[in-house]
Amino acid sequence: MPVSMQVHRCRVWSAGKALGLIAMLGACTPALRLSSDTPPLILTTATSAGLKDERGRFRETLCAIDAVRGYYRDRDCNTLLHRLNGEPTPTGRPVELGPSPVKLRIRIVPGIFGECAEDMATPFLDAVRPRPGYGYDLRQFGFEVAAFRVAGRSSSAANAAMIREQIVAMNLRPDERLVLIGHSKGMSDIIELIGGDRSVVPAGSTIVSLTGVVAGAPIADMAEHAYSVIRRLRLPNCLPGDGGGPASLTRRARLDYLATHPLPTDLKYFSLAAFTRPSNISGGLKATHGMLSSIDQRNDGNVIFTDSIIPDSTVLGYLDADHWAVAMPFETYAPRWTRPVFSRNHFPRVVVLEAIARVIAEHQSEGPTG
């Protein structure tokens, strides 16, 4: 075997080992560890929680884009989103499909262990380096997309500092608007960014949770103690960092942070969650999907659908896909022999990303009172 292939196989094995670590450790703790270190909580409806519902508009935007871009025809567009009770009817307004008058600088913040497999699992890599038949470049429409680099195993506090430095280096122009999209733990990192010194995030910027960890991830509660024992384990291309990654994802950590750090009111917030049935879960997520299903079957293999919603945000919808498929293009960039692990990864991620950008551009063009 050529040396380059051996190195690549080693990197893929290490990435798979890292991505499966939470599932393996969580299996050692079959029940959610209860904690009294959380603020008082209630369960209520979306409208009672102050959420704005734009599921109807997002659905018609997504389907209008899908009909034109057309590289994904395995499913009817309407089946890409769950239609939960009370979804508003479509607005009937036309969807802008050409160059946008609002220029967006979109930055994706990856999730835990993302650094370990960045060459094949960077969120929306198929929008940054598209290949024929898989994705396309959104710069042609005025949406510049890239991923921030964060430490795959470090705490959200440490990663917030890294994000802050990268925003400073962006040199945003006056006619550009910043959009931060948090996938998985990336959302926790963003929350700690804007909950602390957020002077680098301009007023009017947009924050999006894409199956992000907002209210915590129970599998982190399950695995936190076991991970602490081996958190210094060295993995190629994936340094231990401060070792606080899993602890940052616990319900205790996330809910306590939200309770003590109110989100800034001069930013715009959007939430897009996901859940799917067991037959639509990739092989590598089946264990965690089963674990979470003991709490709520409406999960994507890593996050329960209610835990992805930002308080006082605009809800865009609930994707019918697993946690990896919504953002991580394994089908395009991972070696063929890994496909059983990423077996349900085929999904129109870039169409979803463009739909998010189009809805945000509409809001930005309407202004603060739109």
ZAMARGU-4260 file (C-alpha; in steps of 0.2 Angstrom, whole numbers, plus 5000, padded with zeros to 4 digits):
<rodrens>
0) 5000/5000/5000 | 5007/5017/4996 | 5013/5028/5010 | 5000/5041/5006 | 4986/5029/5007
5) 4992/5022/5023 | 4993/5039/5031 | 4975/5043/5024 | 4968/5027/5031 | 4976/5031/5048
10) 4968/5048/5048 | 4951/5041/5044 | 4953/5028/5057 | 4958/5041/5070 | 4943/5052/5064
15) 4931/5038/5066 | 4938/5033/5083 | 4936/5051/5089 | 4918/5053/5082 | 4913/5036/5090
20) 4921/5040/5107 | 4905/5049/5114 | 4894/5034/5108 | 4906/5021/5116 | 4908/5030/5132
25) 4890/5035/5134 | 4885/5016/5132 | 4894/5014/5149 | 4881/5024/5157 | 4864/5019/5151
30) 4854/5032/5160 | 4854/5051/5161 | 4864/5056/5176 | 4852/5068/5186 | 4860/5084/5193
35) 4853/5097/5204 | 4866/5110/5197 | 4853/5117/5185 | 4842/5132/5186 | 4823/5129/5188
40) 4815/5124/5171 | 4798/5122/5163 | 4791/5114/5148 | 4780/5125/5137 | 4775/5128/5119
45) 4785/5137/5106 | 4773/5152/5106 | 4773/5153/5125 | 4792/5154/5124 | 4792/5169/5113
50) 4798/5159/5097 | 4793/5166/5080 | 4787/5153/5068 | 4793/5154/5050 | 4792/5136/5045
55) 4780/5139/5031 | 4791/5152/5023 | 4807/5142/5025 | 4798/5127/5017 | 4793/5137/5002
60) 4811/5144/5000 | 4819/5127/5002 | 4808/5119/4989 | 4810/5134/4977 | 4828/5133/4977
65) 4828/5114/4976 | 4817/5114/4961 | 4830/5125/4952 | 4847/5119/4958 | 4841/5101/4956
70) 4855/5090/4960 | 4845/5080/4973 | 4830/5070/4967 | 4829/5055/4978 | 4815/5063/4988
75) 4801/5075/4986 | 4807/5092/4993 | 4792/5093/5006 | 4799/5077/5014 | 4815/5085/5019
80) 4806/5094/5033 | 4794/5087/5045 | 4777/5095/5045 | 4773/5097/5063 | 4756/5103/5070
85) 4753/5122/5067 | 4765/5125/5053 | 4760/5141/5045 | 4754/5141/5027 | 4766/5147/5013
90) 4767/5165/5011 | 4765/5165/4992 | 4779/5178/4990 | 4792/5175/4977 | 4809/5168/4982
95) 4824/5177/4976 | 4835/5165/4966 | 4848/5176/4958 | 4862/5187/4966 | 4857/5194/4983
100) 4856/5212/4986 | 4862/5208/5004 | 4880/5202/5005 | 4882/5189/5018 | 4899/5182/5026
105) 4893/5165/5032 | 4905/5157/5045 | 4901/5139/5051 | 4907/5133/5068 | 4910/5114/5068
110) 4906/5102/5082 | 4915/5092/5094 | 4929/5081/5086 | 4927/5091/5070 | 4945/5095/5070
115) 4949/5076/5070 | 4941/5074/5053 | 4941/5091/5045 | 4947/5085/5028 | 4930/5076/5026
120) 4918/5082/5039 | 4920/5101/5039 | 4902/5107/5039 | 4897/5112/5021 | 4913/5108/5014
125) 4903/5104/4998 | 4899/5123/4997 | 4917/5128/5000 | 4925/5115/4988 | 4910/5108/4978
130) 4913/5093/4967 | 4902/5089/4952 | 4885/5083/4957 | 4888/5087/4975 | 4885/5105/4981
135) 4889/5122/4973 | 4898/5138/4976 | 4886/5151/4985 | 4898/5165/4981 | 4889/5168/4964
140) 4874/5173/4974 | 4883/5185/4986 | 4885/5172/5000 | 4903/5169/5005 | 4905/5153/5015
145) 4919/5146/5026 | 4922/5137/5042 | 4930/5143/5057 | 4944/5132/5065 | 4941/5127/5083
150) 4949/5115/5094 | 4940/5098/5092 | 4941/5093/5110 | 4942/5109/5120 | 4929/5118/5130
155) 4917/5131/5123 | 4925/5145/5132 | 4942/5141/5124 | 4934/5140/5107 | 4925/5156/5109
160) 4942/5164/5111 | 4947/5156/5095 | 4931/5162/5086 | 4934/5180/5092 | 4951/5181/5084
165) 4945/5174/5068 | 4931/5187/5067 | 4943/5201/5070 | 4954/5194/5055 | 4939/5194/5043
170) 4939/5213/5040 | 4920/5214/5037 | 4916/5228/5024 | 4902/5240/5028 | 4890/5232/5015
175) 4893/5214/5022 | 4883/5206/5036 | 4890/5192/5047 | 4881/5176/5049 | 4887/5163/5062
180) 4880/5145/5060 | 4883/5133/5075 | 4882/5115/5071 | 4882/5103/5086 | 4894/5110/5099
185) 4898/5124/5087 | 4882/5132/5094 | 4888/5131/5112 | 4904/5139/5107 | 4895/5153/5098
190) 4884/5156/5114 | 4899/5158/5125 | 4906/5170/5112 | 4891/5182/5112 | 4887/5179/5131
195) 4905/5185/5135 | 4915/5199/5126 | 4905/5200/5110 | 4912/5217/5104 | 4919/5209/5088
200) 4901/5203/5083 | 4892/5218/5075 | 4875/5223/5080 | 4862/5216/5067 | 4873/5200/5064
205) 4864/5184/5063 | 4866/5168/5074 | 4859/5151/5067 | 4858/5135/5077 | 4859/5120/5064
210) 4855/5105/5075 | 4866/5115/5088 | 4868/5111/5106 | 4858/5125/5115 | 4851/5117/5130
215) 4863/5103/5132 | 4866/5085/5124 | 4861/5071/5136 | 4874/5059/5128 | 4887/5071/5135
220) 4879/5070/5153 | 4880/5051/5150 | 4898/5051/5144 | 4906/5065/5154 | 4913/5055/5168
225) 4920/5041/5157 | 4928/5054/5145 | 4937/5063/5160 | 4947/5047/5163 | 4954/5047/5145
230) 4953/5065/5140 | 4972/5066/5138 | 4972/5052/5125 | 4982/5058/5110 | 4974/5056/5093
235) 4982/5061/5076 | 4977/5079/5070 | 4966/5081/5086 | 4975/5088/5101 | 4968/5086/5118
240) 4966/5104/5121 | 4959/5109/5138 | 4949/5093/5138 | 4933/5102/5142 | 4923/5098/5126
245) 4911/5085/5133 | 4908/5094/5149 | 4903/5110/5139 | 4889/5100/5131 | 4881/5094/5147
250) 4863/5100/5151 | 4871/5107/5167 | 4884/5118/5158 | 4872/5124/5144 | 4857/5128/5155
255) 4867/5136/5168 | 4876/5147/5155 | 4860/5153/5147 | 4853/5157/5164 | 4867/5168/5169
260) 4872/5175/5152 | 4856/5183/5143 | 4858/5183/5124 | 4861/5200/5117 | 4845/5208/5110
265) 4853/5217/5095 | 4857/5201/5086 | 4845/5190/5075 | 4842/5172/5080 | 4836/5157/5069
270) 4834/5139/5074 | 4834/5124/5062 | 4833/5107/5071 | 4832/5089/5065 | 4826/5072/5069
275) 4823/5056/5060 | 4818/5038/5061 | 4830/5024/5065 | 4831/5018/5047 | 4837/5035/5042
280) 4851/5035/5054 | 4869/5032/5049 | 4878/5016/5056 | 4890/5027/5066 | 4875/5036/5075
285) 4864/5021/5078 | 4870/5018/5096 | 4868/5036/5102 | 4851/5037/5093 | 4845/5023/5103
290) 4852/5030/5119 | 4843/5047/5116 | 4827/5038/5111 | 4825/5032/5129 | 4822/5050/5132
295) 4814/5056/5116 | 4814/5047/5100 | 4814/5064/5091 | 4833/5065/5090 | 4846/5066/5076
300) 4858/5054/5084 | 4867/5067/5094 | 4854/5080/5099 | 4835/5080/5104 | 4825/5091/5093
305) 4820/5103/5107 | 4838/5106/5113 | 4843/5114/5097 | 4831/5129/5098 | 4838/5146/5103
310) 4827/5156/5115 | 4817/5170/5107 | 4823/5164/5090 | 4814/5162/5073 | 4811/5143/5070
315) 4814/5138/5052 | 4809/5120/5054 | 4814/5102/5058 | 4824/5093/5045 | 4821/5074/5042
320) 4840/5069/5043 | 4853/5063/5055 | 4865/5074/5064 | 4879/5071/5051 | 4869/5072/5035
325) 4862/5090/5038 | 4880/5097/5038 | 4894/5085/5036 | 4898/5079/5018 | 4905/5062/5022
330) 4897/5055/5006 | 4908/5066/4995 | 4924/5067/5004 | 4926/5051/5015 | 4934/5035/5007
335) 4922/5022/5000 | 4926/5009/5013 | 4920/5020/5027 | 4902/5021/5020 | 4894/5009/5032
340) 4898/5021/5046 | 4891/5036/5036 | 4877/5026/5027 | 4863/5039/5027 | 4873/5054/5023
345) 4865/5058/5006 | 4856/5075/5009 | 4855/5092/5000 | 4865/5101/5012 | 4870/5116/5001
350) 4852/5118/4996 | 4847/5119/5014 | 4862/5132/5017 | 4856/5143/5003 | 4838/5142/5010
355) 4845/5148/5027 | 4855/5162/5018 | 4840/5168/5008 | 4828/5169/5023 | 4842/5179/5032
360) 4844/5190/5017 | 4825/5194/5017 | 4826/5198/5036 | 4841/5209/5033 | 4833/5219/5019
365) 4817/5222/5029 | 4827/5231/5042 | 4825/5230/5061 | 4806/5234/5060 | 4802/5222/5046
</rodrens>
